[in-house]
Amino acid sequence: MDALDLTALLAVGFCAGMLGGLVGVGGGVLFVPGMVIFLHYSQLDAQSTSLVAIVLVGLVGAWRQGRYGNLRVRDGLIVGALSPLGVLVGAVVANAVSERALELSFATVQLFFAWRLARRALRSPRTAPSGAANG
């Protein structure tokens, strides 16, 4: 790995971590496109590599949000209970489909959730952050 690739990986990691902490995304939503677009990784390599980075982001992010009192450990464990089985199935499927199908699937999932979140945000009244003082 040359210095330029190392710098690009570090920049993608920093930006993904910062945005993950800011908006709560799971890292892969940002790591994967960053590696595909800026480092020319294949979709499969980027998705696989992001799984390692997500472990670090998740641990630090959970610790920090826990310090703010925003962490629901029980709920997180429930949400994550079947994730190991899901990732095993997903890895098999990801390795069985074409690169194009994988890229389109990834983009479709991102667009769907972006659309749903935008609709919800536009319909919801503005509220203060959970840690902010009311007054």
C-alpha positions in Angstrom: 0.0 0.0 0.0 1.5 3.3 -1.0 1.3 6.6 1.0 -1.5 8.0 -1.1 -3.8 4.9 -0.6 -3.0 5.0 3.1 -3.9 8.7 3.4 -7.1 8.1 1.4 -8.1 5.2 3.7 -7.4 7.3 6.8 -9.4 10.2 5.4 -12.4 7.9 4.5 -12.2 6.4 8.0 -12.1 9.8 9.8 -14.9 11.2 7.7 -17.0 8.1 8.2 -16.3 8.0 11.9 -17.2 11.7 12.3 -20.4 11.4 10.3 -21.2 8.2 12.1 -21.0 9.9 15.4 -22.9 12.9 14.1 -25.8 11.2 12.4 -25.6 7.6 13.8 -25.0 5.7 10.6 -23.4 2.3 10.8 -20.1 3.2 9.2 -20.5 0.9 6.2 -23.0 3.3 4.7 -20.0 5.7 4.4 -17.0 3.4 4.4 -18.2 1.3 1.4 -18.9 4.2 -1.0 -15.7 5.9 0.1 -13.5 2.9 -0.7 -15.3 2.2 -4.0 -15.3 5.7 -5.3 -12.0 7.1 -4.0 -9.8 3.9 -3.7 -11.4 1.9 -6.5 -12.1 -1.2 -4.4 -14.6 -3.6 -5.7 -18.0 -3.4 -4.1 -17.4 -6.8 -2.4 -13.9 -5.9 -1.1 -15.2 -2.6 0.2 -18.2 -4.2 2.0 -16.0 -6.9 3.5 -13.3 -4.4 4.6 -15.8 -2.1 6.2 -16.9 -4.9 8.5 -13.6 -4.6 10.3 -13.8 -0.9 10.6 -17.3 -1.0 11.9 -16.2 -3.0 14.9 -13.9 -0.1 16.0 -16.5 2.6 15.2 -19.2 0.7 17.0 -17.2 0.3 20.2 -16.0 3.9 20.4 -19.3 5.3 19.4 -21.2 3.2 21.9 -18.8 4.2 24.7 -19.1 7.9 23.8 -22.9 7.8 23.5 -23.1 5.9 26.7 -21.3 8.7 28.5 -24.0 11.1 27.2 -26.7 8.7 28.6 -28.0 7.9 25.1 -27.2 4.2 25.0 -29.9 1.5 25.2 -27.7 -1.6 25.7 -30.6 -4.0 26.1 -32.3 -2.7 22.9 -28.9 -2.9 21.0 -28.4 -6.5 22.1 -31.9 -7.4 21.0 -31.4 -5.7 17.6 -28.1 -7.4 17.2 -29.2 -10.9 18.4 -29.7 -12.3 14.9 -27.2 -10.1 13.1 -24.4 -12.8 13.2 -26.7 -15.2 11.4 -27.8 -12.5 9.0 -24.2 -11.5 8.1 -23.4 -15.2 7.4 -26.3 -15.5 4.9 -25.5 -12.0 3.5 -21.8 -12.9 2.9 -22.8 -16.1 1.0 -25.2 -14.1 -1.2 -22.7 -11.3 -1.7 -20.1 -13.7 -3.0 -22.7 -15.4 -5.3 -24.0 -12.4 -7.2 -22.4 -10.1 -9.8 -20.6 -7.0 -8.8 -23.2 -4.9 -10.6 -26.1 -6.6 -8.7 -24.2 -6.0 -5.4 -23.6 -2.3 -6.2 -27.3 -1.8 -7.3 -28.5 -3.6 -4.1 -26.3 -1.4 -1.9 -27.5 1.8 -3.6 -31.1 0.7 -3.5 -31.0 0.1 0.2 -29.3 3.4 0.9 -31.9 5.3 -1.3 -34.8 3.6 0.4 -33.7 4.5 3.9 -32.7 8.0 2.9 -36.2 8.5 1.4 -37.9 7.2 4.5 -35.9 9.2 6.8 -36.3 12.4 4.8 -40.1 11.9 4.7 -40.2 11.4 8.4 -38.0 14.4 9.1 -40.1 16.7 6.9 -43.3 15.6 8.7 -42.0 15.6 12.3 -42.1 18.8 14.4 -38.7 20.0 15.5 -37.5 18.9 18.9 -34.4 19.6 20.9 -31.7 16.9 21.1 -32.2 14.4 24.0 -29.3 15.8 25.9 -30.2 19.5 25.4 -31.7 21.6 28.2 -35.3 22.6 27.7 -36.0 26.2 28.2 
